[in-house]
Amino acid sequence: MRSRGWLAALCVLLSAGAFVWAIWSYIARSEQRTVAGAAEPAVKLTWYHHFREEGARKWLEIGTRNYMEAHPNVTVEVISEDGNTYANTLHNLAAVERMPDIYMTDNIQMLQEFIDAGYAMDMTGSPALTGIDPKLLGGVEGKDDKVWAVPFDRNGVGVFYNRAAFAKAGIGDIPQTWDAFLAACRKLEQVGIQPIAAGYQDMWTLNLDIQPDMIASGIRAQTWIEDVEAGRASFADDKGNFKNVLRRLAERFPYTGDDPFGTNWNEALELLASGEAAMILNGSWTVDGVRSFKPDADIGMFAFPSTNNASSSKFAMKTTGGFVVNPKSRHADEAVSLVRYFSSAEMAAVMQDNKKGISIAPNAKLDFDPAYEELDREYIQTGRVLDYSAFYPEFVNVELAEAFRNELIGLLADPRHDVDRCMAQLDAAFDRIRPRAGEKGE
């Protein structure tokens, strides 16, 4: 029997109190002064990010420490925010004009409001982009053809699996069809292994859980999410084949353990690392997270099989987001200099060794981790990659994103998993927040 306690607990995640606390904490840290008698540094930079994995944090720590050693007049304060509240915290910081000198963005779509507000520097032609292949800048270029962020890695979303768990269940071949995926889940369950680790207590993981399917199913209608957000289309139109995405989410939900909404991201990672669970549907940073718990965990990755056509199974990858410099910073030149250092070949090697990400530095190899060697061998070298840099599989508006998430929760809480009802409720929820195109007042 599934625990129902998580439903009430979810309301806590929607509380604005966390945002107020984050603002207060940020301001307090930013206004700290050195002790009496100590020389105050000439330059202090604040850097905001949402990385939670140990390797990513170590990469930032090594890079900022090296930079400060080479520039003794500069102090860099790195501030970590929870991924669930990161976007909202940045909104609140902008509202009180406390934006950091440098911050991270996942995509150009989410960055647009900060571009419009003057909190993102135009990096077109910047020395920080030296050596980066122009073909990898498409995800950080706005509709004005200007570059607004400095990318540093290439991410992917798919299925991350424990090879030992698969072997114990007698799964010899990686599932390349939806039926094979469900069959693998049943085999894993039969030998006492939880098929899928879901850390839905951290709500961002639910969004990432469905992204591999949303991308594979909806990329042929690249504007469907944007159109729904703007009111030019509805969920009922099903332009992105989203109805089938929800069906597959409901079909695999029984394999996520007894209490997925009572399990957080770190707990899910630990389950995968230990082999108690066999799979996680998420992004390539999962490798770094698993290594934080068990460095020698035998894990790999494969494309989410959204259809029963094996030839269509491709690993979804993108190059989007990166470092953003605040042009209103009092030390904007130093901020650009720091970002440029993080774009160097030296720091690319540090990133791959620690963050376990795919550097976009020239000639970067994927032999730094067995999981990435598999990705390179099975997908990149064979051309089985789906580039979704131009397709953003989330809603930008905060209210719409929250409504979307709430209806997904409702679908999974519904014992019948009524997909048609969920689609109708999504449209109703969105219509309450924004009008449909062509309606009065539009």
Residue pairs with C-beta under 8 A, 6 or more apart in sequence:
1 258
2 258
2 259
3 258
3 259
3 261
3 262
5 262
6 200
6 201
6 259
6 260
6 261
6 262
7 261
7 409
7 413
9 201
9 261
9 262
10 203
10 261
10 409
13 84
13 203
14 402
18 82
18 85
19 85
19 88
19 89
19 92
20 92
22 81
22 85
22 89
22 92
23 89
23 92
23 93
23 96
23 98
26 48
26 79
26 89
26 93
26 98
26 100
27 96
27 98
29 77
29 79
30 46
30 77
30 98
33 40
34 40
34 41
41 73
41 74
41 75
42 73
42 74
43 71
43 73
43 74
43 75
43 331
43 334
44 74
44 75
44 76
44 77
44 331
45 74
45 75
45 76
45 77
45 101
45 102
45 329
45 331
45 334
45 335
45 338
46 76
46 77
46 79
46 100
46 101
46 102
47 60
47 64
47 76
47 77
47 78
47 79
47 100
47 101
47 102
47 103
47 338
48 79
48 81
48 90
48 93
48 100
48 102
48 103
48 104
49 60
49 78
49 79
49 80
49 81
49 103
49 104
50 80
50 81
50 82
50 83
50 86
50 104
51 57
51 60
51 80
51 104
51 285
51 355
52 80
52 82
52 83
52 265
52 266
52 289
53 285
53 288
53 289
53 292
53 355
54 288
54 289
54 291
54 292
55 288
55 291
55 292
55 354
55 355
55 356
56 285
56 288
56 354
56 355
56 357
57 80
58 354
58 355
59 347
59 350
59 351
59 354
59 355
60 78
61 78
62 350
62 354
63 341
63 342
63 347
63 350
64 76
64 78
64 338
66 341
67 74
67 76
67 338
67 341
68 74
68 75
68 76
71 334
71 337
74 334
74 338
76 338
79 100
81 89
82 202
83 202
83 204
84 202
84 203
84 204
87 110
87 398
88 398
90 99
90 103
90 114
91 113
91 398
93 99
93 100
94 114
94 117
94 119
99 114
99 119
99 326
99 328
100 326
101 325
101 326
101 329
101 331
101 332
101 334
101 335
102 323
102 324
102 325
102 326
102 335
102 338
102 339
103 324
103 326
104 321
104 322
104 323
104 324
105 111
105 114
105 149
105 321
105 322
105 324
106 320
106 321
107 139
107 320
107 321
107 392
108 139
108 140
108 141
108 142
108 148
108 149
108 320
108 321
109 392
109 394
109 396
110 394
110 396
111 120
111 148
111 149
111 321
111 324
112 142
112 396
114 120
114 324
115 142
115 148
118 327
118 328
119 324
119 326
119 327
119 328
120 148
120 149
120 324
120 325
120 326
120 327
121 148
121 324
121 325
121 326
121 327
121 332
121 336
122 146
122 147
122 148
122 327
123 129
123 140
123 146
123 147
123 148
123 149
123 150
123 325
124 145
124 146
124 147
126 147
126 150
126 336
126 340
127 336
127 340
128 150
128 323
128 336
128 339
128 340
128 343
129 137
129 147
129 150
129 343
130 340
130 343
131 343
131 345
131 361
131 362
132 150
132 151
132 343
132 360
132 361
133 360
133 362
136 151
136 154
136 319
136 360
137 147
137 151
137 319
138 319
138 389
138 390
139 151
139 318
139 319
139 320
139 321
139 389
139 390
140 147
140 148
140 149
140 150
140 151
140 320
140 321
140 322
141 147
141 148
142 148
148 324
149 321
149 322
149 323
149 324
150 322
150 323
150 324
150 339
150 342
150 343
151 319
151 320
151 321
151 322
151 360
152 322
152 323
152 342
152 343
152 348
152 351
152 357
152 359
152 360
153 319
153 351
153 355
153 357
153 358
153 359
153 360
154 317
154 318
154 319
154 357
154 358
154 359
154 360
155 283
155 284
155 285
155 317
155 318
155 319
155 320
155 357
155 358
156 283
156 284
156 301
156 315
156 316
156 317
156 318
156 358
156 375
157 208
157 211
157 212
157 215
157 281
157 282
157 283
157 284
157 304
157 316
158 212
158 281
158 284
158 301
158 302
158 303
158 304
158 315
158 316
159 212
159 279
159 280
159 281
159 301
159 302
159 303
159 304
160 272
160 279
160 280
160 281
160 282
160 286
160 287
160 290
160 299
160 300
160 301
160 371
161 174
161 272
161 278
161 279
161 299
161 300
161 301
161 302
162 272
162 273
162 275
162 277
162 278
162 279
162 297
162 298
162 299
163 298
163 299
163 300
164 275
164 298
165 188
165 193
165 275
165 277
165 278
166 184
166 188
166 278
168 191
168 193
168 275
169 184
169 187
169 188
169 190
169 191
169 193
169 278
170 187
170 191
171 184
171 187
171 188
173 180
174 302
175 181
175 183
175 184
175 302
175 305
176 302
176 303
176 305
176 310
176 313
177 305
177 307
177 308
177 309
177 310
177 313
178 248
178 305
178 306
178 307
178 308
179 308
180 305
181 252
181 304
181 305
182 251
182 252
184 195
184 278
185 195
185 196
185 252
185 255
188 194
188 195
188 255
188 278
189 195
189 255
193 275
193 276
193 277
193 278
194 255
194 256
194 257
194 271
194 276
194 277
194 278
195 252
195 255
195 256
195 277
195 278
195 279
196 252
196 255
196 256
196 257
196 277
196 278
196 279
196 280
196 281
197 256
197 257
197 263
197 267
197 268
197 269
197 271
197 272
197 277
197 279
197 280
198 205
198 206
198 209
198 256
198 257
198 260
198 263
198 268
198 280
199 205
199 260
199 263
199 264
199 265
199 266
199 267
199 268
199 269
200 206
200 209
200 256
200 260
200 261
200 263
201 261
201 262
201 263
201 264
201 265
201 267
202 264
202 265
203 405
205 265
205 268
205 282
206 405
206 408
206 409
207 394
207 405
208 281
208 282
208 283
209 249
209 281
209 282
210 245
210 249
210 281
210 408
211 283
211 316
211 393
211 394
212 281
212 303
212 304
212 306
212 316
213 245
213 248
213 249
213 304
213 306
214 240
214 242
214 245
214 393
215 316
215 386
215 388
215 391
215 393
216 303
216 304
216 306
216 307
216 312
216 314
216 316
216 386
217 240
217 241
217 242
217 244
217 245
217 306
218 224
218 225
218 239
218 240
218 241
218 242
218 245
218 391
218 393
219 386
219 388
219 391
221 239
221 240
221 241
222 390
222 391
224 233
224 239
224 240
224 242
225 240
225 392
225 393
225 394
225 395
226 392
227 233
227 239
228 234
228 235
228 395
228 430
229 395
229 396
229 397
229 400
229 434
230 434
230 437
231 430
231 434
231 435
231 436
231 437
231 439
231 442
232 437
233 239
234 427
234 430
234 436
235 242
235 423
235 426
235 427
235 430
236 423
236 424
236 427
238 423
242 423
243 419
243 420
243 423
244 306
245 306
246 408
246 411
246 419
246 422
246 423
247 419
248 306
249 408
249 411
249 412
250 411
250 412
250 417
250 419
253 260
253 412
253 417
257 263
257 277
261 409
263 271
265 289
266 289
266 293
268 277
268 280
269 280
269 286
269 289
269 290
269 292
269 293
270 293
271 277
272 278
272 279
272 280
272 286
272 290
272 297
272 299
273 290
273 293
273 294
273 297
273 299
274 293
274 294
274 297
280 286
281 304
284 301
284 356
284 357
284 358
284 375
285 355
285 356
285 357
286 301
287 299
287 301
287 356
287 369
287 371
287 372
288 354
288 355
288 356
288 357
290 297
290 299
291 297
291 356
291 369
298 370
299 370
299 371
300 370
300 371
300 374
301 315
301 371
301 374
301 375
302 313
302 315
302 374
302 378
303 313
303 314
303 315
303 316
303 379
303 384
303 386
304 313
304 316
305 313
306 312
306 313
307 313
313 384
314 379
314 384
314 385
314 386
315 375
315 379
315 380
315 384
315 385
315 386
316 385
316 386
316 388
317 385
317 386
317 387
317 388
318 387
318 388
318 389
319 360
319 389
320 389
323 339
323 342
323 343
325 332
325 335
325 336
325 339
326 332
326 335
329 335
341 347
343 361
344 361
345 361
345 362
348 359
348 360
348 361
348 364
349 359
351 357
351 359
352 358
352 359
352 364
352 368
353 368
356 368
356 369
356 371
356 372
358 364
358 366
358 372
366 372
366 373
366 375
366 376
366 380
367 373
378 384
379 385
394 401
395 401
395 404
397 433
397 434
399 433
400 430
400 433
400 434
403 426
403 429
403 430
403 432
403 433
404 426
404 429
406 429
407 422
407 425
407 426
407 429
408 422
410 422
410 425
411 417
411 418
411 419
411 422
414 421
414 422
435 441
435 442
436 442
